[in-house]
Amino acid sequence: GWLTVQNVISDYEVLHKILQFSRFITHYEDINSVMDLTLTNVRELICADAGTFYLVEGDSLRFAYVQNDTLFPCTNNSNRQLYTNSLIPINDKSIAGYVAHTKSYLNIEDVEELPPDLPFSFNRSYDKSSGYHTVSILCLPILGIGGRVFAVLQLINCKDSDGQIIAF
């Protein structure tokens, strides 16, 4: 279907890599280093073209860290400023806002196929301003002590071995 809620970690090898990485990442104190390493490793693990870390600030999510192999490969940061430090409200209207609000994750196969009766929708303005084309999204809440959401991780456009966009 267009939307699935399932166990993201279903393979022992993936779980093992995540556990290894979680032990490694605890040695970093700088939040930007943690977000960069986490996003790089998770994107590589699940073949995502792009990803965003949103940090919770009051009743909003701030685009805190963005990676996108299509828009800004390692040496080209030209479109990064379109995203960083933008705010979106934590509510049911956006995909990331919905994930933060409900503390559940979404696995969207194709944003163009979202039924109109859902509380959230895909905001095409970022794609329009950058020339990017989002298809598939995996969006996860990052919970802290007490189950409080402190961040949202959004992964965009899973790619197969031929570089074709597929569902996560």
Phi, psi and chi 1 to 4 in degrees:
 res  aa     phi    psi   chi1   chi2   chi3   chi4
   1 GLY       -  179.3      -      -      -      -
   2 TRP   -72.2  -24.2   63.8  -90.1      -      -
   3 LEU  -140.7  128.3  174.8   75.2      -      -
   4 THR  -129.9  144.6   58.7      -      -      -
   5 VAL  -118.5  111.8  176.7      -      -      -
   6 GLN  -146.0  172.5   61.2 -168.4   16.2      -
   7 ASN   -73.6  112.8 -175.6   -5.2      -      -
   8 VAL   -65.2  -37.3  175.1      -      -      -
   9 ILE   -97.6   98.6  -56.1  168.5      -      -
  10 SER  -117.6   -5.0   59.4      -      -      -
  11 ASP  -117.5  133.7 -179.4   80.6      -      -
  12 TYR   -57.1  -41.1  173.5   77.7      -      -
  13 GLU   -63.5  -41.0 -176.1  174.5  -69.9      -
  14 VAL   -64.3  -44.6  171.6      -      -      -
  15 LEU   -60.7  -43.3  179.6   57.9      -      -
  16 HIS   -60.4  -44.4 -179.8   69.9      -      -
  17 LYS   -63.6  -39.6  -73.2 -179.9 -179.5 -179.0
  18 ILE   -65.8  -42.7  -70.2  171.9      -      -
  19 LEU   -64.3  -41.8  -70.3  173.4      -      -
  20 GLN   -59.8  -45.1  -78.7 -177.8  -43.6      -
  21 PHE   -65.3  -40.8  178.0   70.9      -      -
  22 SER   -63.2  -34.7   66.2      -      -      -
  23 ARG   -68.6  -39.9  -77.0 -167.2  -71.1  -83.7
  24 PHE   -65.7  -43.7  169.3   75.4      -      -
  25 ILE   -70.5  -21.2 -157.1   75.7      -      -
  26 THR   -66.4  -12.2   59.3      -      -      -
  27 HIS   -83.1   -5.0  -60.7  -71.8      -      -
  28 TYR  -102.5  138.4  -71.0   85.6      -      -
  29 GLU  -107.1  -24.0  -66.8 -178.4   16.2      -
  30 ASP   -78.8  122.3  174.8   57.6      -      -
  31 ILE   -61.6  -36.0 -172.4   67.5      -      -
  32 ASN   -66.0  -38.8  -73.0  -38.1      -      -
  33 SER   -64.6  -41.6  -64.2      -      -      -
  34 VAL   -63.3  -46.3  170.6      -      -      -
  35 MET   -64.1  -43.3  -73.5 -172.2  -66.7      -
  36 ASP   -60.5  -51.5  180.0   46.6      -      -
  37 LEU   -64.6  -41.6  -72.7  167.0      -      -
  38 THR   -63.6  -49.9  -59.1      -      -      -
  39 LEU   -61.9  -43.6 -153.6   46.8      -      -
  40 THR   -60.3  -48.2  -62.0      -      -      -
  41 ASN   -69.6  -42.2  -79.8  -87.4      -      -
  42 VAL   -66.2  -44.2  170.0      -      -      -
  43 ARG   -60.4  -41.9  -73.2 -179.7   48.7 -120.2
  44 GLU   -65.3  -41.7 -179.3 -179.1  -50.4      -
  45 LEU   -62.4  -39.5 -172.5   64.4      -      -
  46 ILE  -112.6   12.7   62.1  171.9      -      -
  47 CYS    59.9   48.8  -57.9      -      -      -
  48 ALA   -94.5  134.7      -      -      -      -
  49 ASP   -70.4  -32.9 -177.5   54.1      -      -
  50 ALA  -145.3  164.0      -      -      -      -
  51 GLY  -163.9  155.5      -      -      -      -
  52 THR  -138.0  137.5  -56.7      -      -      -
  53 PHE  -101.5  126.5 -104.0  113.1      -      -
  54 TYR  -108.5  133.0  -58.8   89.9      -      -
  55 LEU  -105.1  140.1  -65.4  178.8      -      -
  56 VAL   -73.9  129.5  172.5      -      -      -
  57 GLU  -133.4   98.4  -71.5 -174.3   -0.7      -
  58 GLY    65.4 -121.3      -      -      -      -
  59 ASP   -99.3   20.1  -66.5  -26.3      -      -
  60 SER  -132.2  164.3  -61.8      -      -      -
  61 LEU  -111.5  131.9  -66.4  171.1      -      -
  62 ARG  -105.0  130.5  179.1  174.7   54.4   87.3
  63 PHE   -63.1  102.9  -76.8   79.0      -      -
  64 ALA   -97.8  -33.3      -      -      -      -
  65 TYR  -152.3  130.2 -155.9   84.9      -      -
  66 VAL  -129.0  136.1  178.6      -      -      -
  67 GLN  -129.3  139.9  -69.0  179.5   -8.8      -
  68 ASN  -155.4  109.8 -172.5  -51.4      -      -
  69 ASP   -65.3  -29.8  -71.2  -15.6      -      -
  70 THR   -77.4  -48.1  -61.5      -      -      -
  71 LEU   -79.1  -43.5  -71.8 -178.2      -      -
  72 PHE  -141.5   85.7   29.7   85.9      -      -
  73 PRO   -57.5  168.5  -19.0   28.0      -      -
  74 CYS   -35.7  -41.6  -63.0      -      -      -
  75 THR  -100.3   -3.0   57.9      -      -      -
  76 ASN  -120.3  108.9  176.8    7.9      -      -
  77 ASN  -103.2   23.4  -66.5  -34.1      -      -
  78 SER   -59.0  -38.1   61.1      -      -      -
  79 ASN  -102.4    0.8  -72.6  -50.6      -      -
  80 ARG   -58.9  -37.0 -166.8  176.6  -62.5 -111.5
  81 GLN   -66.7  -16.1   69.8  -84.8    5.0      -
  82 LEU   -64.6  -22.9  -66.4  171.9      -      -
  83 TYR  -111.1  -44.9  -58.6   99.1      -      -
  84 THR   -62.0  139.6   54.2      -      -      -
  85 ASN    69.0    9.9  -65.0  -44.1      -      -
  86 SER   -78.0  148.8  -63.3      -      -      -
  87 LEU  -113.8  142.7  -66.0  173.3      -      -
  88 ILE  -130.2  144.0   58.4  172.4      -      -
  89 PRO   -71.1  148.8   14.7  -18.4      -      -
  90 ILE   -85.7  100.3  -64.4  175.1      -      -
  91 ASN  -159.9 -172.3   58.8   30.1      -      -
  92 ASP   -86.0    6.1  -69.9  -10.8      -      -
  93 LYS   -82.4  -34.9  -56.5  -62.9 -179.1 -156.9
  94 SER  -109.7  165.3   68.3      -      -      -
  95 ILE   -65.4  -52.8  -68.0  168.7      -      -
  96 ALA   -64.9  -40.0      -      -      -      -
  97 GLY   -62.4  -40.3      -      -      -      -
  98 TYR   -63.1  -44.5  177.5   87.5      -      -
  99 VAL   -61.8  -43.9  165.7      -      -      -
 100 ALA   -66.2  -41.4      -      -      -      -
 101 HIS   -67.5  -42.0 -177.6   73.1      -      -
 102 THR   -94.2  -12.4   63.1      -      -      -
 103 LYS    59.4   29.9  -61.5 -178.8 -175.9  178.1
 104 SER  -124.1  162.9   59.4      -      -      -
 105 TYR  -107.3  161.5   70.1   89.9      -      -
 106 LEU  -124.5  138.3  -63.9  173.1      -      -
 107 ASN  -121.6  101.5 -174.0  -10.4      -      -
 108 ILE  -105.0  119.8  -58.9  170.4      -      -
 109 GLU   -70.2  -41.8 -172.3  174.1  -40.0      -
 110 ASP  -152.2  114.4 -173.1  -18.2      -      -
 111 VAL   -63.1  -23.3  -64.9      -      -      -
 112 GLU   -73.0  -17.0  -60.8  -64.7  -31.8      -
 113 GLU  -102.3   13.2  -60.1  -63.8  -37.5      -
 114 LEU   -67.1  127.4  -71.8  173.4      -      -
 115 PRO   -61.7  144.4  -21.6   32.1      -      -
 116 PRO   -70.2  -14.4   22.4  -30.3      -      -
 117 ASP   -88.4    3.7   59.2  -18.1      -      -
 118 LEU   -72.9  152.8  -69.6  173.8      -      -
 119 PRO   -70.0  -27.6   21.7  -29.9      -      -
 120 PHE  -105.8  162.3   57.3   85.9      -      -
 121 SER  -142.7  167.4   60.9      -      -      -
 122 PHE   -88.1  127.9  176.0   67.5      -      -
 123 ASN   -86.8  107.5 -178.0  -11.0      -      -
 124 ARG   -80.4   -6.6  -72.0  172.7  178.4   75.8
 125 SER   -62.3  -36.0   66.0      -      -      -
 126 TYR   -67.7  -40.6  -62.1  106.2      -      -
 127 ASP   -63.1  -43.9  -82.4   10.9      -      -
 128 LYS   -63.0  -41.0  -72.9  179.1 -177.1  175.0
 129 SER   -73.8  -22.9   64.1      -      -      -
 130 SER  -107.6  -17.4   66.7      -      -      -
 131 GLY    84.7    8.8      -      -      -      -
 132 TYR   -83.5  159.7 -168.4   70.9      -      -
 133 HIS  -128.9  102.8 -179.4   72.2      -      -
 134 THR   -81.6  134.2  -60.1      -      -      -
 135 VAL  -120.6  -68.2  178.2      -      -      -
 136 SER  -103.1  146.1   58.9      -      -      -
 137 ILE  -137.7  136.0  -66.2  176.3      -      -
 138 LEU  -121.2  118.4  177.8   60.5      -      -
 139 CYS  -125.6  125.5 -163.8      -      -      -
 140 LEU  -128.7  137.9  -49.3  135.7      -      -
 141 PRO   -79.0  145.0   30.5  -34.0      -      -
 142 ILE  -108.1  114.6  -51.3  -63.9      -      -
 143 LEU  -101.4  143.7  -54.4  176.7      -      -
 144 GLY  -105.7 -162.3      -      -      -      -
 145 ILE   -59.9  135.2  -63.9  171.6      -      -
 146 GLY    80.2    7.7      -      -      -      -
 147 GLY    76.6   13.8      -      -      -      -
 148 ARG   -77.5  131.9 -174.3  177.3  126.2  -50.4
 149 VAL   -74.7  124.0  176.3      -      -      -
 150 PHE  -114.1  -11.4   69.4   89.3      -      -
 151 ALA  -160.1  165.4      -      -      -      -
 152 VAL  -130.6  135.1  170.2      -      -      -
 153 LEU  -110.2  121.3  174.7   59.9      -      -
 154 GLN  -117.4  126.5 -178.0  170.0  -79.7      -
 155 LEU  -112.6  140.6  -58.1  160.6      -      -
 156 ILE  -129.0  137.9  -59.6  171.3      -      -
 157 ASN    57.2   80.4  -71.2   -8.4      -      -
 158 CYS   -65.5  138.1 -176.5      -      -      -
 159 LYS  -121.1  140.0  -69.0 -168.3  170.9 -175.7
 160 ASP   -82.8 -177.0   65.7   14.3      -      -
 161 SER   -64.5  -18.2   59.0      -      -      -
 162 ASP   -94.2    2.3  -65.2  -34.4      -      -
 163 GLY    83.8    8.5      -      -      -      -
 164 GLN   -83.9  141.3  -61.6  -59.9  -51.8      -
 165 ILE   -74.9  129.7  -63.3  171.0      -      -
 166 ILE  -132.7  174.1   58.4  172.1      -      -
 167 ALA   -73.5  152.4      -      -      -      -
 168 PHE   -71.6      -  -74.7   95.6      -      -
